[in-house]
């Protein structure tokens, strides 16, 4: 049996699909997968908003 690679999930707190992301993480863990799920508080599903809230926006000076 092949061991799957580790899974890292980024979950925006204000994403309408956040509950589904948590469920996916739980299902993967139930099947013995190595899962890390990180919730970014205050972040939305909008990519630019997520980068701005985490300080990763490279378009800013």
N, C-alpha and C positions, 0 to 999 in steps of 0.2 A: 504494500500500500504506500502510495506517495504522500508525504507530509506536505500540506499546503503551506505557502509562505505566510508570514505574519500579516495581519490586517490592521491598518490604522484608519480609523474613521474620524473625520472632522465633522462636528455637528454644530450648526449655528443655532443658538438658543431660540431665536425668533423665526426659525424656518418652519413653514407649515408642515413639513415632512419630518420634523425632529423626532416625533414618536416612532415613526417607521424606522428611522436610523437606529434608535435605541433597540427596537425589536430585532433588527438585522444583527446588531452586535450580540444580543442575547442568544439568538439562534446559532450564530457561529460559535460562540463559547460553549453552548450545549453539545456541539459536535466536536469538541476538543480542539478548536482552532485558537491560535494565539491572537487575541484581539485587544487593541487599545482603542478606546473611544474617548475623544476629547471634545468637551462642550465649550464653545467660545461664547461666554456670557455677553449678552447685549448685541451679538452679531445677528445679522439677517442672512437670508439666502443669497443676497446680492454680493457678488464676488468683490467688488470694489469696497463695499462697506466692511466686509470681513477683513480685507487687507488694511484698511484705514484703522480699524479698531485694534488690530494686532501690531501696528507699526511697520507693516511689511510693504507699504505702498511705495514702490520705487519711482513713481512718477512725480513724487513731491521732492522739492529741493532739500 
